Amino acid sequence: MELYDAMLKRKSIRKFSGKEVDAKLIDDIKNYIAALKPLCDAPSIKMILIDNSEFGEYFENSSPIHAQHYIAITSLSEPYFRENIGFMGENLIIYLTSLKIGSCWIGTLKPKGSAFELPYVITIAFGYADGELYRENLDQINRKSIDQICLVKPQNDFMTELVQAIRIAPSGINRQPWRIEPDNNSMHFYCEQPSFLTPVNSDNLKGLMPGAILKRMQGISCGASIAHFLICAKHFDKNITFSRIQGREKSYKKLTYLMSAIIEEK
Ligand SMILES: Cc1cc2nc3c(=O)[nH]c(=O)nc-3n(C[C@H](O)[C@H](O)[C@H](O)COP(=O)(O)O)c2cc1C
């Protein structure tokens, strides 16, 4: 399956069949991880493949999602490390989806003291789905509307297509913190700034959440949405260059400017 189709059909999988992914595919996944490119800079990010049988060596708590395999992601606290993790992790998730392997981000695991060389950030659980792996259609997807995420209306069908790819990305507690400004031949990415205590109202979490915790997830979620953007742009044969445009960080109150993508024909 093409990555673009996998992106459109991906959904979080939380129930797994218990069947192990075979060794040849695990090798392919390891090779894919080794070749993953970050969104920007040269991060220290490391992805560690952990089998179900080794889980207790790495984590204090048991997993809320029981999968055959896990990928723990660790990194130093560097500029854009969360966005890079979201970007690289979501590319991996779409690749797994294209191999008919289900997956889900897990933000609630507690690492054991010295289990990892670098600070632990987040985990991706993966394996064969128990149930339907793919989303059947996007009609009923629980997401903000294009108007809610766009700071300016997309000017044409292609820009709308790119916005749609961003819109369906996964996010911690489905908060969809991305805000985007489509321009003629560029897309500017922003992230919502959580307040000290932010009201949340997701399917499984309601109440006030400390902004510091939300902020950790939001960077990863925005990185995942940029992975969707790039997969869509490549599908339509565009060349993308990311950069930070000086002055844009002051554009909107309560939004953090992340970066801009320049879109060109190949
Ligand atoms: C940074 C991040 C953290 C997440 N943490 C969890 C988690 O701890 N447990 C969980 O069940 N899902 C988690 N998710 C998955 C989201 O709940 C899910 O993406 C969102 O509800 C949208 O649903 P979908 O992925 O099926 O499109 C996380 C997703 C992201 C991007």
The ligand as an SDF file (V2000), in Angstrom:
LIG
                    3D

 31 33  0  0  0  0  0  0  0  0999 V2000
    1.6230   12.4210   21.3710 C   0  0  0  0  0  0  0  0  0  0  0  0
    0.5010   11.4070   21.4300 C   0  0  0  0  0  0  0  0  0  0  0  0
    0.2430   10.7250   22.6070 C   0  0  0  0  0  0  0  0  0  0  0  0
   -0.7870    9.7740   22.6580 C   0  0  0  0  0  0  0  0  0  0  0  0
   -0.9630    9.0530   23.8080 N   0  0  0  0  0  0  0  0  0  0  0  0
   -1.9060    8.0800   23.8420 C   0  0  0  0  0  0  0  0  0  0  0  0
   -2.0470    7.2510   25.0110 C   0  0  0  0  0  0  0  0  0  0  0  0
   -1.3240    7.3970   25.9960 O   0  0  0  0  0  0  0  0  0  0  0  0
   -2.9900    6.2840   24.9840 N   0  0  0  0  0  0  0  0  0  0  0  0
   -3.8190    6.0920   23.9030 C   0  0  0  0  0  0  0  0  0  0  0  0
   -4.6590    5.1950   23.9420 O   0  0  0  0  0  0  0  0  0  0  0  0
   -3.7130    6.8620   22.7720 N   0  0  0  0  0  0  0  0  0  0  0  0
   -2.7730    7.8350   22.7250 C   0  0  0  0  0  0  0  0  0  0  0  0
   -2.6170    8.5960   21.5860 N   0  0  0  0  0  0  0  0  0  0  0  0
   -3.5100    8.3790   20.4250 C   0  0  0  0  0  0  0  0  0  0  0  0
   -4.6130    9.4600   20.3680 C   0  0  0  0  0  0  0  0  0  0  0  0
   -5.5320    9.2740   21.4090 O   0  0  0  0  0  0  0  0  0  0  0  0
   -5.2860    9.3900   18.9960 C   0  0  0  0  0  0  0  0  0  0  0  0
   -4.3400    9.7070   18.0190 O   0  0  0  0  0  0  0  0  0  0  0  0
   -6.4520   10.3660   18.8380 C   0  0  0  0  0  0  0  0  0  0  0  0
   -7.4850   10.0660   19.7520 O   0  0  0  0  0  0  0  0  0  0  0  0
   -7.0180   10.3170   17.3980 C   0  0  0  0  0  0  0  0  0  0  0  0
   -7.4510    9.0400   17.0420 O   0  0  0  0  0  0  0  0  0  0  0  0
   -6.8130    8.2300   15.8110 P   0  0  0  0  0  0  0  0  0  0  0  0
   -5.3320    8.0760   16.0900 O   0  0  0  0  0  0  0  0  0  0  0  0
   -7.5320    6.8950   15.8120 O   0  0  0  0  0  0  0  0  0  0  0  0
   -7.0370    9.0050   14.5590 O   0  0  0  0  0  0  0  0  0  0  0  0
   -1.6030    9.5450   21.5110 C   0  0  0  0  0  0  0  0  0  0  0  0
   -1.3240   10.2410   20.3150 C   0  0  0  0  0  0  0  0  0  0  0  0
   -0.2800   11.1510   20.2610 C   0  0  0  0  0  0  0  0  0  0  0  0
    0.0430   11.8270   18.9620 C   0  0  0  0  0  0  0  0  0  0  0  0
  1  2  1  0
  2  3  1  0
  2 30  2  0
  3  4  2  0
  4  5  1  0
  4 28  1  0
  5  6  2  0
  6  7  1  0
  6 13  1  0
  7  8  2  0
  7  9  1  0
  9 10  1  0
 10 11  2  0
 10 12  1  0
 12 13  2  0
 13 14  1  0
 14 15  1  0
 14 28  1  0
 15 16  1  0
 16 17  1  0
 16 18  1  0
 18 19  1  0
 18 20  1  0
 20 21  1  0
 20 22  1  0
 22 23  1  0
 23 24  1  0
 24 25  2  0
 24 26  1  0
 24 27  1  0
 28 29  2  0
 29 30  1  0
 30 31  1  0
M  END
$$$$
